[in-house]
């Protein structure tokens, strides 16, 4: 197949949606499909365009993966605000949609069989749908975040007439795609409630590279580099330090455990909330702040954890499925999450970790202290986490289902059974 992918985030950004879109394109290219990608320069989660790229110019490149597979990339200009939020974030997303639209329309001459749009951002949908119509391609929207719902439910945009208008536009765009996939059953149920027929809404969960990410039989070398004693329990959060995660809870829990020398918090990554969080914790000595680690050190980083921390805001439950969870599970470590049992995160973590109510830093600290004092339970939960990853999160199995459904769609026959 000739597959055209349209999405704002892509490799070499290391975390979040960029990681999965890059791996999706790489897997498809390795299977022999011709892949083209229309994307933006790398900028996330630092909200700063990476070295060697420009926010104000178009760039074309041939992207290669370690497998030897390659894809043609078009990088399109966009505006990157230093402090994203609300209207600035909308302008940021809209800028990419505007600059990438002519590139997408030009791709119609290539005559792709399938056009895949990654949300965020839904702003890209009109140009992608038009390009597909010009060349007779089938269309697939893959939703990583329910961005319209999240923008209002998280208070980033005001309620009222604007929400009704946005939901109306969203519904019209969703109905224009042949397939609309998402990450979890709870997110899929939201799509069905928005009017998407179940047979047009397959599940496409994020995956883990269970070969590269695996439990280490020896302590992570990062423990020695950070001068953390062998007996100290490491509570790790690593990923986007943004506003949607409710990361203030980590500082609150660290403050509650500041006199407990048996536990140290390690917070790694980059994002718009990093400086604010560091200021909140400037008097605490039980938090180590580390930068985003390169891809080749991801397994060492995840194995640094004795306990993985996964804070979630209650109002973001089931609007997003945290991509970092897959790596946590694959590393074979216990997970401590702030989530309700009836959410998708809660259902996954219940079998391999501990749940506490969202927004309750005291409960998070108490659960962490209890788990830190029980190494046998941590080991059992870690074994269960790894088993879940092996059974449910292998990239090859997930992407093979996508490939089969895409091939059937292009051929005019649906294999969707969910």
PyMOL commands that set and color helices and strands:
alter all, ss='L'
color gray80, all
select helices_A, chain A and resi 17-30+87-110+122-135+147-153+161-174+185-193+198-200+221-225+248-256+274-280+295-304+314-316+324-330+344-349+361-372+375-392+395-411
alter helices_A, ss='H'
color red, helices_A
select strands_A, chain A and resi 2-6+34-40+59-64+70-76+114-119+138-143+179-182+233-240+263-270+287-290+307-310+334-338+353-356
alter strands_A, ss='S'
color yellow, strands_A
deselect
rebuild
show_as cartoon
